[in-house]
Amino acid sequence: MVLLSLAANDTVYILFPNLAQTGTRIRGGVSHEIPDKASRQNGFRIRVATLPGRRKDTEVIKAIATKQEIALPGGVDLSYGFGLMGTPRVAAIKLARWLTEIPPSERAEASVMYTVTAE
């Protein structure tokens, strides 16, 4: 599985796999936390906030699950924790190329949109 964040700052991040949770293979029918408990205890967290000067922003989380373990799209660097895919345009090109290598019968995709509000 690959979990992406399409952030309000026009950047696409790979949330899973990440530096602490490597590999794309997960067990089905089991709940998973990202980052996992051990990572959170070591200070690895996901923080969301509105962009400067904004009261509200909308972001998207996208999951891509496959029947077989898959390699991440080329050029993804996980050395800073979460992977960075670049701007939505660059990420869309990378994702489209990557997804064409995975037959539709071998993958499932889901997205959820959420709103971040200022305190």
Secondary structure as GFF3:
##gff-version 3
##sequence-region A 1 119
A	DSSP	beta_strand	2	6	.	.	.	ID=ss1
A	DSSP	beta_strand	12	16	.	.	.	ID=ss2
A	DSSP	alpha_helix	37	41	.	.	.	ID=ss3
A	DSSP	beta_strand	56	66	.	.	.	ID=ss4
A	DSSP	beta_strand	83	86	.	.	.	ID=ss5
A	DSSP	alpha_helix	88	100	.	.	.	ID=ss6
A	DSSP	three_ten_helix	104	106	.	.	.	ID=ss7
A	DSSP	beta_strand	107	117	.	.	.	ID=ss8
###
